[in-house]
């Protein structure tokens, strides 16, 4: 009788812990979904469109979890795991696969190499203006080091269209306008970067939560009680940190890729390294909270 009581109590505690865990996770998911909903509402994406993609994602995730189960029982397993009906799971399983994501474009490759290559920098570490044509260092030689399939002038015109670079006709040189790949004026690329960067960041965080927390590097610094002037200075500091990271890490990654190629290793792994900032106004503090905090801080 005592053992049965202990077992019931243990099961009750385990159930409570699992319920609390789910509530915490739902709170975190809410924080992720809120800006996503803001983006969708701003661009006319309805809940029905998102729901279909969410159903597809749940089915795909459940298929991975139950990959070792016989195919005859897989539909039932996915249904039980996701909460979707067996009929819905069957429909989603039989949908044609979506096209694979395109590889990084030559324009992106060229721009990132320009930012990362020390040979193309000034003494202060900034990307130097390049002669449009001629031997290295020139824009033409840089473009041809990335691809021979697209003419250097076409790549230059695309960089100028995206307001990433400018062509000075008087000196026939090309200048970097901004030291971050934020392709203003190109909706497709901006959305593509959102999906790639945020998607991989969330994948890293998910791997850590589902594992022991050491699977991926996923850290952040949070600071509040900043003035608007300090916030502007902090942004300048972070841009400098990004330049430092790009200048130091990108050449090392290029060397690692070259080492793998020389050693004949299978080159089937990818890595995304990012840095981001987000700032917002602090929520107002109620007078009662200030008063309580002040009292508790007194000896």
C-alpha positions as CSV (number, residue, x, y, z in Angstrom):
1,X,0.0,0.0,0.0
2,X,2.8,2.3,0.9
3,X,4.7,1.5,-2.3
4,X,1.5,2.1,-4.3
5,X,1.1,5.5,-2.6
6,X,4.7,6.4,-3.4
7,X,4.3,5.4,-7.0
8,X,1.1,7.5,-7.4
9,X,2.9,10.5,-5.7
10,X,5.9,10.1,-7.9
11,X,3.8,10.0,-11.1
12,X,1.9,13.0,-9.9
13,X,5.1,15.0,-9.3
14,X,6.5,13.9,-12.7
15,X,3.2,15.0,-14.4
16,X,3.4,18.3,-12.6
17,X,7.0,18.8,-13.7
18,X,6.1,18.0,-17.3
19,X,3.2,20.3,-17.3
20,X,5.3,23.1,-15.9
21,X,8.0,22.4,-18.5
22,X,5.4,22.7,-21.3
23,X,4.0,26.0,-19.9
24,X,7.6,27.4,-19.9
25,X,8.1,26.3,-23.4
26,X,4.8,27.8,-24.6
27,X,5.9,31.1,-23.0
28,X,9.1,31.0,-25.0
29,X,7.3,30.0,-28.2
30,X,5.0,33.0,-27.7
31,X,8.1,35.3,-27.6
32,X,9.2,33.8,-30.9
33,X,5.8,33.9,-32.6
34,X,5.0,37.5,-31.7
35,X,7.5,39.2,-34.0
36,X,6.7,36.6,-36.7
37,X,3.0,37.5,-36.5
38,X,3.9,41.2,-36.7
39,X,5.9,40.5,-39.9
40,X,3.1,38.4,-41.4
41,X,0.3,40.9,-40.6
42,X,2.5,43.7,-42.0
43,X,2.8,41.8,-45.3
44,X,-0.7,40.4,-45.6
45,X,0.1,36.8,-44.6
46,X,-3.0,35.2,-43.1
47,X,-3.2,32.7,-40.2
48,X,-4.4,30.0,-42.7
49,X,-1.2,30.3,-44.7
50,X,1.0,30.1,-41.6
51,X,-1.1,27.2,-40.2
52,X,-0.4,25.1,-43.3
53,X,3.3,25.6,-43.0
54,X,3.2,24.9,-39.3
55,X,1.4,21.6,-40.0
56,X,4.0,20.6,-42.5
57,X,6.8,21.5,-40.1
58,X,5.2,19.4,-37.3
59,X,4.8,16.4,-39.6
60,X,8.4,16.7,-40.8
61,X,9.7,17.0,-37.2
62,X,7.7,13.9,-36.2
63,X,9.0,11.9,-39.2
64,X,12.5,12.6,-38.0
65,X,11.7,11.5,-34.4
66,X,10.1,8.2,-35.7
67,X,12.4,7.6,-38.6
68,X,13.2,4.0,-37.3
69,X,9.6,2.9,-37.2
70,X,8.0,0.8,-39.9
71,X,6.4,2.8,-42.7
72,X,3.1,1.0,-42.1
73,X,2.8,2.5,-38.6
74,X,4.4,5.8,-39.3
75,X,1.2,7.7,-40.0
76,X,-0.3,6.7,-36.7
77,X,2.9,7.6,-34.8
78,X,3.0,11.0,-36.4
79,X,-0.7,11.6,-35.7
80,X,-0.2,10.7,-32.0
81,X,2.9,12.9,-31.7
82,X,1.5,16.0,-33.5
83,X,-2.2,15.9,-32.6
84,X,-3.1,15.9,-36.3
85,X,-5.6,13.4,-37.7
86,X,-4.3,10.4,-39.6
87,X,-6.0,11.8,-42.8
88,X,-4.3,15.1,-42.4
89,X,-0.9,13.5,-41.8
90,X,-1.4,11.4,-45.0
91,X,-2.3,14.5,-47.0
92,X,0.8,16.4,-45.7
93,X,3.1,13.4,-46.2
94,X,2.1,13.0,-49.9
95,X,2.6,16.7,-50.8
96,X,5.4,17.3,-53.3
97,X,8.6,18.5,-51.7
98,X,9.3,22.2,-51.7
99,X,12.2,23.3,-53.9
100,X,15.6,23.4,-52.2
101,X,16.9,26.8,-51.0
102,X,19.3,28.4,-53.5
103,X,23.0,28.6,-52.7
104,X,24.5,32.0,-51.8
105,X,24.5,34.3,-54.8
106,X,27.7,35.5,-56.5
107,X,26.9,39.1,-55.4
108,X,26.8,38.0,-51.8
109,X,30.0,36.0,-52.2
110,X,31.8,38.9,-53.8
111,X,30.6,41.5,-51.2
112,X,31.5,39.2,-48.2
113,X,35.0,38.5,-49.7
114,X,35.6,42.2,-50.2
115,X,34.7,42.8,-46.5
116,X,36.8,39.9,-45.2
117,X,40.0,39.9,-47.3
118,X,42.8,41.9,-45.6
119,X,44.5,42.4,-48.9
120,X,41.5,44.5,-50.0
121,X,41.5,46.7,-46.8
122,X,43.1,50.1,-46.0
123,X,45.6,50.5,-43.1
124,X,42.6,51.1,-40.8
125,X,41.0,47.8,-41.7
126,X,38.2,49.2,-43.8
127,X,37.4,47.9,-47.4
128,X,39.4,50.0,-49.8
129,X,38.1,51.5,-53.0
130,X,38.9,49.3,-56.0
131,X,39.7,50.2,-59.5
132,X,36.8,49.0,-61.6
133,X,39.1,47.0,-64.0
134,X,42.7,45.9,-64.3
135,X,45.0,43.6,-62.3
136,X,44.5,42.9,-58.6
137,X,43.6,44.5,-56.4
138,X,40.6,45.6,-58.6
139,X,36.9,45.0,-58.7
140,X,37.3,43.0,-61.9
141,X,39.9,40.6,-60.4
142,X,37.7,40.3,-57.2
143,X,34.7,39.4,-59.3
144,X,36.5,36.9,-61.4
145,X,37.9,35.2,-58.2
146,X,34.2,34.5,-57.2
147,X,32.7,33.5,-60.6
148,X,33.5,33.5,-64.3
149,X,29.9,33.0,-65.2
150,X,28.7,36.5,-64.5
151,X,30.4,39.6,-66.0
152,X,32.1,41.9,-63.4
153,X,30.1,44.9,-64.6
154,X,26.9,43.0,-64.0
155,X,28.0,42.2,-60.5
156,X,29.0,45.9,-59.9
157,X,25.7,47.1,-61.2
158,X,23.8,44.8,-58.9
159,X,25.9,45.9,-55.8
160,X,25.1,49.5,-56.7
161,X,21.4,48.7,-57.2
162,X,21.3,47.2,-53.7
163,X,23.1,50.3,-52.4
164,X,26.0,48.2,-51.1
165,X,28.5,49.9,-53.3
166,X,28.9,52.9,-55.6
167,X,30.8,53.5,-58.8
168,X,32.7,56.7,-59.0
169,X,32.8,57.5,-62.7
170,X,35.3,60.3,-62.4
171,X,38.0,58.0,-61.0
172,X,36.5,54.7,-62.3
173,X,36.6,53.2,-58.9
174,X,34.1,51.1,-56.8
175,X,33.5,52.0,-53.2
176,X,31.7,50.0,-50.4
177,X,28.8,52.1,-49.0
178,X,28.0,49.9,-46.0
179,X,29.9,47.2,-44.2
180,X,27.1,44.8,-43.6
181,X,25.1,42.8,-46.2
182,X,21.7,44.4,-45.7
183,X,20.3,44.4,-49.3
184,X,17.9,47.3,-49.1
185,X,15.7,47.4,-52.1
186,X,15.9,43.6,-52.6
187,X,12.9,42.1,-50.8
188,X,13.7,38.5,-51.8
189,X,17.2,38.7,-50.4
190,X,16.1,40.4,-47.2
191,X,13.5,37.8,-46.5
192,X,16.0,35.0,-47.4
193,X,18.5,36.3,-44.9
194,X,15.7,36.5,-42.3
195,X,14.9,32.9,-42.8
196,X,18.5,31.7,-42.9
197,X,19.8,33.7,-39.9
198,X,16.9,33.5,-37.6
199,X,16.2,29.9,-38.6
200,X,19.8,28.7,-37.8
201,X,19.8,30.7,-34.6
202,X,16.6,29.0,-33.5
203,X,18.0,25.6,-34.6
204,X,21.0,26.2,-32.4
205,X,18.9,27.2,-29.4
206,X,16.6,24.2,-30.0
207,X,19.5,21.8,-30.1
208,X,20.8,23.1,-26.8
209,X,17.4,22.9,-25.1
210,X,16.8,19.3,-26.4
211,X,20.3,18.3,-25.5
212,X,22.5,19.1,-22.6
213,X,23.1,22.8,-23.5
214,X,26.5,22.4,-25.0
215,X,25.6,21.4,-28.6
216,X,26.0,24.9,-30.1
217,X,27.4,28.3,-29.1
218,X,24.3,30.4,-28.3
219,X,24.9,33.3,-25.9
220,X,23.8,36.9,-25.5
221,X,24.6,40.0,-23.5
222,X,21.6,42.0,-22.1
223,X,21.9,45.5,-20.7
224,X,19.2,48.0,-19.7
225,X,19.1,51.5,-18.1
226,X,20.9,53.0,-21.2
227,X,20.3,56.5,-22.5
228,X,19.6,57.1,-26.2
229,X,23.2,58.5,-26.5
230,X,24.7,55.4,-24.9
231,X,22.6,53.2,-27.1
232,X,24.0,55.0,-30.2
233,X,27.5,54.5,-28.9
234,X,26.8,50.8,-28.2
235,X,25.7,50.3,-31.8
236,X,29.0,51.8,-33.0
237,X,30.9,49.5,-30.7
238,X,29.0,46.4,-32.0
239,X,29.7,47.4,-35.6
240,X,33.4,47.6,-34.8
241,X,33.2,44.2,-33.2
242,X,31.5,42.8,-36.3
243,X,34.3,44.2,-38.4
244,X,36.9,42.7,-36.1
245,X,35.2,39.3,-36.1
246,X,34.8,39.4,-39.9
247,X,38.5,40.3,-40.5
248,X,39.8,37.7,-38.1
249,X,37.5,34.7,-38.6
250,X,36.7,34.8,-42.3
251,X,40.3,34.3,-43.4
252,X,40.7,31.4,-40.9
253,X,37.6,29.7,-42.2
254,X,38.9,30.1,-45.8
255,X,42.1,28.4,-44.7
256,X,40.2,25.6,-43.0
257,X,38.3,25.0,-46.3
258,X,41.5,25.0,-48.2
259,X,43.1,22.6,-45.7
260,X,40.1,20.2,-46.1
261,X,40.4,20.4,-49.9
262,X,44.2,19.6,-49.8
263,X,43.7,16.7,-47.4
264,X,40.9,15.2,-49.5
265,X,38.4,15.3,-46.6
266,X,34.7,15.1,-47.2
267,X,33.4,18.6,-47.2
268,X,29.8,18.1,-46.2
269,X,29.4,20.4,-43.2
270,X,28.3,24.0,-43.0
271,X,28.6,26.7,-40.3
272,X,26.8,30.0,-39.7
273,X,28.3,32.6,-37.3
274,X,26.3,35.6,-36.5
275,X,26.1,38.7,-34.4
276,X,22.9,40.7,-33.8
277,X,21.6,43.6,-31.7
278,X,18.0,44.4,-30.6
279,X,17.0,47.5,-28.7
280,X,13.7,48.7,-27.3
281,X,12.3,51.0,-24.7
282,X,12.2,49.6,-21.2
283,X,8.8,48.9,-19.8
284,X,7.6,51.6,-17.3
285,X,8.2,50.7,-13.7
286,X,5.1,51.2,-11.4
287,X,5.6,53.5,-8.4
288,X,4.6,50.7,-6.1
289,X,7.4,48.5,-7.5
290,X,10.0,51.2,-7.0
291,X,8.8,51.8,-3.4
292,X,8.9,48.1,-2.6
293,X,12.4,47.7,-4.1
294,X,13.6,50.7,-2.1
295,X,12.3,49.4,1.2
296,X,13.8,45.9,0.6
297,X,17.2,47.4,-0.1
298,X,17.4,49.3,3.2
299,X,19.3,47.6,6.0
